Amino acid sequence: MGILETIKDPLDVKRLEAGELPALAAEIRELLVSSVAKTGGHLGPNLGVVELTIALHRVFDSPRDPILFDTGHQAYVHKMLTGRAGQFGTLRQEGGLSGYPSQTESEHDVIENSHASTALSYADGLAKAMVLRGETGRTVVAVIGDGALTGGMAWEALNNIAGRKDLPLIIVVNDNGRSYSPTIGGLASHLSSLRMTQGYEHVLELVKHNLAKVPVVGTPLYDTLHGIKKGLKDILTPQAMFEDLGMKYVGPIDGHDEAAVEAALRRARDFRGPVIVHALTRKGNGYTHAENHDEDCFHGPGPFDPLTGEERPKPHSWTNVFSEEIVKIGGERDDVVAITAAMLHPVGLAAFAETYPDRIYDVGIAEQHALTSAAGLAIGGLHPVVALYATFLNRAFDQLLMDVALHRLPVTVVLDRSGVTGDDGPSHNGMWDLSILQVIPGLSIAVPRDGARLRELLAEAVRIDDGPSVVRYPKGGLPADVEAVGKLGEMDVLRAGDADVLLVAVGPMAGICMEAANLLDAQGISATVVDPRWVKPLDEALVLAAAAHKLVVVVEDNGRVGGVGDAVARMLRDADVDVPVRTHGIPQRFLDHAKRAKILSDIGLTAQDLARQITEAVARRSQVMESHPARLAQPTD
C-alpha cells in the first residue's frame, strides 16, 4: 500500500515522518498525471503546489482552520489530502469530483472558488467573524496565485486586511509567474524581481552575528541598524511593497522545499496577525512534459498520453473560427485591437498576438479593467475586441454598462464558452449573459448558429460604430453549417412551415430546432424555424411572423429568466400581438458538472424533448380555443 492510500484525513498527514513526505509528494504527482491524462483538468497548477499543500495540512487543522484556494483550480492536492484520493479517477465526471472546491463534497472545502481574486475577501470576512465571536486558536489561510493577484478585488481585500492587526489570517502567495501563460503586468515584474533577490533577513543575521562580537558598541549599533531595517529592505529587496501595506512578510521561500514552507507557515501562524508568506513554485513541477510546455505548462489540458504528453486531437472549434477571423479582420482594419484577461490561448487570440504584436493587450485576470481600458481605446479612435469566457463577463457588467454603453463606444465583446459548458461545473456555465445584457441600452448581441455565421456576425459587429456589440458562442466542436432558405427582415428562415408553430432558434440551438421540426411533422404539426442572428435588438419582422402563427417557441442556450424568450414575449406584448410564447432554455439553478450533451438532455434541450413539449403545448392550445367563449357563442347550422 502506498502512503497516499493511507491518507483519509489531514490528521494522517500530520502523523507522517518527515522522511516519508518526498514519497508522498511523488505519489501525488503520479496520481495527478494519470488521472488528468484521462479526464482532462488543471494539471500544471496542481503539480506546482504539492509540497506547499502538504505543508499547509501539517501546520493547520482543516476545517477548523479554513484553507481557501484562489483560484480553486489549485485545490486538487487538497482534495487528495482530505480523503478523496480514492475518488480522483472521477474528476470532472458526472457524479464524481468537481474540478474546484465544492461544499457538497467535503467539509474541508469551505468555498466554491473558481472565479479568481476572491479568496482574500472571503478570508477577511472569516477572520473578522472569528475575532468578533471570540474564537481564539483558529487561523484562516488563503492561498492565492496562478495570476489571481492581478485581479483588483484581491488588492481591495489586502487594503482592508492591512487595517486590522488582530486578524488571524495568513496569505500564502503561490508565485509561479503564471496564470494560464506567463503573468503580465507590473505586479508580475515586481514578484519576478523578488525571485532574484536574497532576503534581507539573511543580511540582518550576518550583521547581528558579527557586531555582537564587538565589545561595548556592538549591541547598541545592531539595535540602531535594526531600527532602520525599513531602509535596508528597500535597498535589498522590493518586498517592502507588502510590508508598506502594514502586514508582516515572510519569504521568498522555495515552495518545493516542504520543510522550509512548513517552518515559514509555523512562524506565520504563531504571529497571530496578518502575515504574507511568499512561496516560489514552478508550474508543472515534477512532470517534464508540463515543465517544458511553453504555452501554459499544461494549465488545463484535455485528455492526453501521460508518456508523451500529447493531447488527443480536438475537432475544429468555435474558438478556432474566431481566431482565424479576427486575424483576417485585423489585416483589413488597423484600428482593430484585441484585449484578453490572462487567457490569450484559451480564447483564441494567440494568432492575433503573433500577427499583430503591437495591437494585443493582456491585462491579467482583471475583466473590469479590460472593459474600461477598452472604453479608453475606443475614445482614442480604435475598435477594441475584448475576448472572454462568458461566465467571466458577469464581473465586468458595470463597466460595460456605465463605461462603454453610456458613452456609446464601439467596443466588441466576444464571449467564448457561452451556455452549458459542462465539465467545469456550475461556476463556468455561461448561462447568464443573454439575461444580464438585455438591460444595457444601445447594446447589440449576435448569436451565430454555426461557423459561417460566426464569421459573418463578427464582421458585422466590428462595423458597428455607435455603441457596443457582443458575439457569443459555445464551447467545443462546430456543428454542420445550416443554410437559410429565405429571409424575414434580417432574420434567416431555416425552414418554411404553415401557421402552427414559429420556432425561434437562438444561435447554436438551430440544429436541435430543425430536428424537432422534423419530428413535429410526424405529429401533423408544421413548424417554421427562424434564426434571429441578432437577438438584441430583435428584428421587427419577428412581430409579423409571430402574428401569422398560433404558437411561438423560443429555444436558447441561456437561463430561461430574462433571456431572449422574455425579450420576444415583451416585443409581442408591446405590439399587441397575443400569440402565446413558450421559452425553452436552461433552468435558473446551478448545474452540476457533466458533459454538455448530458446536461442538455437532463434539462430537456434535445430535439425529442422539444417536439414532445411543443406537441403538448399545441394540444393544450387547441383545447383552450375549442372551449373559448367566443367560439361557443357562434351559431351552428
Buried (B, 14 or more C-beta within 10 A) or exposed (E): EBBBEBBEBBEBBEEBEEEEBEEBBBBBBBBBBEBBBBBBBBBBBBBBBBBBBBBBBBBBBBBEBBBBBBBBBBBBBBBBBBBBBEBBBBBBBBEBBBBBBBEEBBEBBBBBBBBBBBBBBBBBEBBBEBBEEEEEEBBBBBBBBBBBBBBBBBBBBBEBBBEBEEBBBBBBBBBBBBBBBBBBBEBBEBBBEBEEEEBBBEBBEEBBEEBEEEEEEBEEBBEEBEEEBEEBBBEBBBBBBBBEBBBBBBBBBBBBBBEBBBBBBEBBBEBBBBBBBBBBBBBBBBBEBBBEBEEBBBBBBBBBEBEEBEBEEEEEBBBBBBBBBBBBBBEEEEBBBBBBBBBBBBBBBBBBBEBBEEBBBBBBBBBBBBBBBBBEBBEEEBBBBBBBBBBBBBBBBEBBBBBBBEBEBBBBBBBBBBBBBBBBBBBBBBBBBBBBBBEBEBBBBBBBBBBBBBBBBBBBBBEBEEBBBBBBBBBBEBBEEBEBEEEBBEBBBBBEBEEBBBBBBBBBBBBBBBBBBBBBBEBEBBBBBBBBBBBBEBBEBBBEBBBEBBBBBBBBBBBBBBBBBBBBBEBBEEBEBEBBBBBBBBEEEEBBBBBBEEBBBBBBBBBEBBBBBBBEBBEEBEEEEEEEEEEEEEEEE
